[in-house]
Amino acid sequence: MSYWKRSGKPPRSKVLMDMARVLGVSVEEVLGLKAPRKAASPAGRLGRTFEAVAKLPRRKQLKILEVVDALVNNA
């Protein structure tokens, strides 16, 4: 990646296709010709809750993750 950034030359088509596949994006996105897709967020109450948590300070987010992880792992 660093080589291609510095040289200004895009990688060969086969490499581009492999990169896009590994990154889970389109070749157009790798080349910067298309805006990256926005990741879908969970719907409903759960999604709204996670969006609200994402706006909290990092310290509070980590505490919430500890509780959620404990609940999920003990389910």
Secondary structure, DSSP 8 states (H G I E B T S, - for coil): -HHHHHH-----HHHHHHHHHHHTS-HHHHHTSS---------HHHHHHHHHHHTS-HHHHHHHHHHHHHHHHT-
